[in-house]
Amino acid sequence: MSARARLRTPPRPATTLLHSKRTRLCRVLPYAMPVAAMLATTAEPGAAFAQSCSGQCPLATVLRPITASAADQENSIGKSSVREGLPQSSPQRPVDRSQSTQRWTVSAEAIVLGRLGGVSQTLVERLPGSVPFDLTSIGGPAAFNSNQFQQGLSAGAKLSLIYRGNSGYGVELSYFNISNQSATKVIGPDSPVDWLVMKAPGTFWQTQDFPYQGMAWSAATNLYSAEANGRFDLSGRMAVLTGFRWFQLNDNLVGTLTPPDVTAPTWKKAPFPGYTLFQVEQLPPDGPAGNYPPFWSTGATNNLFGVQIGADGKILELGRFSLDGLIKIGLFDNNADQLTGVSLEKVVYPSQAATNHAAFVSDAALQLKYQLVDGLALKLGYEALWFAGVALAPGQIQETATTPSNVTARGVNDRSTVFFQGATAGLEYSF
């Protein structure tokens, strides 16, 4: 091209040149930006590559304009999107985990407990039937003791409610009961016939009225518990608790003759030393028997009010399964009383006494949970309770003084211990 032609060629507008450069830059940037970012990172002070350079690294000098252009390009794209009304990308908002926290837990279970231990008190003694009636008051070898009762298992309901706050603090309420945990033991009648004797402090002693009878003793226990605790989560797996708890432990003991009398036992009023049991078999029947009461009946009630501390934690977690442990110990004020009725010549004479005494209770449990769905779990567990310093019915026999015409309660024996253990099963729902 001649010089004249070049002079006549109009110069390109500045905007056209800028557009062309930007177009070329946009074509290069997709490839240059990753490489520039990698090398710029490598060129930072402290990196191995930068340590191989002395002074100002040449790569840093070369790459600085490229990274700056990339940043300018990103800013210009963002600004152009604003001008063109396109949606801008924004950082994701953090998840508010407090909205998904399960604050409430409701649990409904069946509880089955058995009783071990108690008072050692002889309830039945045995003497040969050849001994005259009045001499049976001396007693004989023990035939049955109160610690031989096998009361078996008794079922009840267990309910609990737990609330967990944001700061790790929470509260829990819990209630359970087992009722009518009972057992009956009949001694006799023997063949050949023997005297069956029950003795108490003072002048009282009881035998069967006729040779065809045995001596029956029945025991029954009821247990109730309610508690309110404050909780504090030490971690996601462990919490400590403290609070107030109430227990009521009722224990009853009843002695009767079985089967009931058919005729009145008037032969017992014979002159000293009375008839032998073999002679009673030969006596003609007397008048009809009345509706005779039990010859002995004792009820002991314990109302325990106190404070407790404990810990609740997760021992093991494996998939949907988890194993939790719980332990509590408490000191209680036991308001204990006993009410005893003694039959003197088929008429009941009542007596009662009450006292306050310190008691100790410990509670331990293990629970295996299986997560059925989110928030709902099936629970199977073991629970044990130990009471020390309580009043049990057989222990009140030695606290009951008798005369031929009167019965007096001398106090309350509240120094007994008893142990309960058993299983729990139910559902737990958290939301």
PyMOL commands that set and color helices and strands:
alter all, ss='L'
color gray80, all
select helices_A, chain A and resi 3-8+14-42+48-51+58-83+97-99+133-138+146-148+266-269+277-282+393-399
alter helices_A, ss='H'
color red, helices_A
select strands_A, chain A and resi 104-116+122-128+142-145+153-164+169-187+194-199+205-207+214-233+238-258+296-318+321-344+347-373+376-390+400-403+406-409+416-430
alter strands_A, ss='S'
color yellow, strands_A
deselect
rebuild
show_as cartoon
